[in-house]
């Protein structure tokens, strides 16, 4: 799978080290979760007609990037890496069983913001990128969010709320 084709904003990450670590996170998560095609994963199990994980991640990354270009107080590499990885833990939280994507046994015990943060730490990503991933959902209510995490958190919920309300 060509990750730069799947997630075009990876190319906007200036640091080759960060870019390579984002790709490594995907390689590890896809291997551990036994995923070959990210398009077959719904972005949420909460909506019966949820569109793909890829579309959601790209939506969030595009919104965050546009906000980041306006702000002077964010690091674009941290913002993009965090946005592109915010749901990476879903590759471990979900599994394909009997042709259907469902919550995995692991996912019953560890939610995706936590497993995603562990993956980011495993490949050596910056603490702020780990913060974006770990704090993008309700888990983030208990910690301080860096500026990039605030942006991704809101972009994630914008995308979810619009998807939930579409007819």
C-alpha positions in Angstrom: 0.0 0.0 0.0 1.4 3.4 -1.0 0.7 5.5 2.1 1.6 8.8 0.3 -1.2 8.0 -2.2 -3.6 7.0 0.5 -2.8 10.0 2.8 -1.5 12.7 0.4 -0.8 15.2 3.3 2.1 12.9 4.4 4.1 14.7 1.7 3.6 18.0 3.5 5.5 16.8 6.6 8.9 18.5 6.2 10.9 16.3 8.5 11.9 13.0 6.7 12.3 11.4 10.1 8.8 12.3 11.2 7.4 11.3 7.8 9.1 7.9 8.0 8.0 7.3 11.6 4.3 8.0 10.5 4.7 5.4 7.8 6.3 3.0 10.2 3.3 3.4 12.6 1.0 2.4 9.7 3.2 -0.6 8.8 3.2 -1.9 12.4 -0.5 -1.3 12.9 -1.5 -2.9 9.7 0.6 -6.0 10.4 -0.6 -6.4 14.0 -4.2 -5.8 13.0 -3.9 -8.0 10.0 -5.2 -5.3 7.6 -4.3 -5.2 3.9 -6.8 -2.5 2.8 -7.5 0.5 5.0 -10.5 1.4 2.8 -12.5 -1.6 4.2 -12.3 -0.2 7.7 -15.2 2.1 8.7 -14.0 5.2 10.6 -16.4 4.3 13.4 -18.6 1.4 14.6 -21.1 3.9 16.1 -22.7 4.7 12.7 -24.2 1.9 10.6 -23.4 3.9 7.4 -19.9 5.1 8.3 -17.6 6.0 5.5 -14.0 4.7 5.4 -11.2 5.2 7.9 -9.2 6.7 5.0 -11.8 9.3 4.2 -12.1 10.3 7.8 -8.4 10.6 8.5 -8.0 12.6 5.3 -10.9 14.9 6.2 -9.5 15.5 9.7 -5.9 16.1 8.3 -7.1 18.5 5.6 -9.2 20.6 8.1 -6.3 20.6 10.6 -3.8 21.6 8.0 -5.9 24.5 6.8 -6.2 25.8 10.4 -2.5 25.2 11.0 -1.6 27.4 7.9 -3.5 30.3 9.5 -2.0 29.9 13.0 1.5 31.0 13.9 1.6 29.0 17.1 1.5 25.4 15.8 4.1 23.1 14.4 2.8 21.8 11.0 4.8 18.6 11.2 3.4 17.8 14.7 -0.1 18.8 13.5 -0.1 16.6 10.3 1.6 13.6 11.9 -0.9 13.7 14.8 -3.9 14.2 12.5 -2.8 11.4 10.2 -2.2 9.1 13.2 -5.0 10.2 15.5 -7.1 7.0 14.8 -4.2 4.6 14.1 -5.1 2.6 17.2 -8.4 1.6 15.4 -6.3 -0.8 13.4 -5.9 -2.7 16.7 -9.2 -1.8 18.3 -11.1 -3.3 15.3 -10.8 -6.6 13.5 -12.4 -8.3 10.5 -14.5 -11.3 11.6 -16.8 -13.3 9.3 -16.5 -10.6 6.7 -17.5 -7.8 9.1 -15.5 -5.2 11.0 -16.1 -5.5 14.7 -14.4 -4.6 18.0 -11.5 -6.8 18.7 -10.8 -8.6 22.0 -7.9 -6.1 22.5 -10.2 -3.2 21.6 -12.7 -4.2 24.4 -9.9 -3.3 26.9 -7.8 -0.6 25.2 -9.3 2.2 23.2 -7.7 3.5 20.1 -6.3 6.8 21.5 -4.2 4.8 24.0 -3.0 2.0 21.6 -2.3 4.7 19.0 -0.2 6.7 21.5 1.7 3.5 22.3 2.5 2.9 18.6 3.7 6.5 18.2 6.0 6.1 21.3 7.2 2.7 20.0 8.5 4.3 16.8 10.0 7.3 18.7 7.6 10.1 17.7 7.7 13.4 19.7 5.7 13.7 22.9 3.4 16.4 21.3 2.5 13.9 18.5 1.7 11.3 21.2 -0.4 14.0 22.9 -2.4 14.7 19.7 -3.2 11.0 19.4 -3.9 10.2 23.0 -5.9 13.4 23.7 -8.0 13.6 20.5 -11.0 11.9 22.1 -12.6 11.8 25.5 -9.4 10.6 27.1 -8.0 14.0 26.4 -10.4 15.6 28.9 -8.1 14.5 31.7 -4.8 16.0 30.3 -3.5 19.2 28.9 -3.7 19.3 25.1 -1.0 21.0 23.1 -2.2 23.5 20.4 -2.0 20.8 17.7 -4.0 18.4 19.9 -6.7 21.1 20.3 -7.0 21.5 16.6 -7.2 17.8 15.8 -9.6 17.1 18.6 -12.1 19.7 17.2 -11.6 18.6 13.6 -12.2 15.0 14.5 -15.5 15.9 16.2 -16.6 18.2 13.4 -16.1 15.3 10.9 -17.9 12.8 13.2 -20.9 15.1 14.0 -21.4 16.0 10.3 -21.2 12.3 9.4 -23.7 11.4 12.1 -26.1 14.1 10.9 -26.0 13.3 7.1 -29.0 11.9 5.5 
